[in-house]
Amino acid sequence: MKKIAILGAAGQIAVLAEKMLLNDQDNELILFLRHPNKLDQSKIDNEREKIVVGDASNYDQVKNAVAGADIVYANLAGSNIERQAKTVVKAMDAEKIKRLIWISSLGIYNEVPGKFGKWNKDVLGSYLTTYRAAADVITASDLDYTIIRPAWLTNKDEIDYEETLGANTAFKGTEVSRKSVAKHVVDLIEHPEKEIKANVGLNKPNTDGDKPAWY
């Protein structure tokens, strides 16, 4: 069995990933979140999913949640994201867990070119600074991490994406579906040897523009 700890388990991407992961009977999920009422309890597989309530900035709670996990997938958010990153790294080190998949944001490295890059920076503002700080915590660790930086997210029922590898590689496109991001997360969990210590941008091909099409 492969045990996956999912931090921020009620996030929209995380919920999609959880459904995909449960298709493999060998996967067991630890669902860590602050508000369990955000999950549809009727769809929880009690034999293979364990809900753990806690705050990702609380070391003891995170350490308890990830104990025994093979992989940690962090789908976290908030103004204290840097503190959460430090807590996750410390807890994983304590539990001797190496593999981390971390969801971040496009633009944290000023890697989005042109008018879209300026628009993205203007809209997201200080959000980019805090998420960059969190990413720096992850990249400075000794973990086998993958940082994923999605484009602006849609709820389209599609899996259609391309990657830009490297923090300083010019970002492509303006959007990507949450389902696409979830699929990439699941692919990394199924093949944990891939994209170790990698920093990956995800976008839907041929969506270049000055801003996302729906904005």
Secondary structure by P-SEA (a helix, b strand, c coil): cbbbbbcccccaaaaaaaaaaaccccbbbbccccccccccccccccccbbbbbcccccaaaaaaaaccccbbbbbccccaaaaaaaaaaaaaaaacccbbbbbbbcccccccccaaaaaaaaaacaaaaaaaaaaaaaaacccbbbbbbbccccccccccccccccccccccccbbbaaaaaaaaaaaaacccccccbbbbbbcccccccccccc
